[in-house]
């Protein structure tokens, strides 16, 4: 996937990490490792109609995205969290492709920028 250069607000993320390259690398590694599996688990929970689990994993994605200043991913995950909390199946299902797209864009943006942090 081609990166969306605004998938991550790099100046905001770097400031959030106090411009500490080692901490930035650690945050990126954790996100790259955990976020895709969190999405898979969210999708499975939605397919099973397990709204508490779907809400929890949407919340996890929201928080992870917020920590990385991945604003679009954060917003879509927040919407899915709210919908799952209300067992609004159609709204959660509608958000899944948007979350997936925003996650893919964020991962591509990370791949393109990771070398900046050693």
Helices and strands as residue ranges (DSSP letters): H 10-16, H 21-48, H 51-67, H 71-85, H 89-113, G 114-117
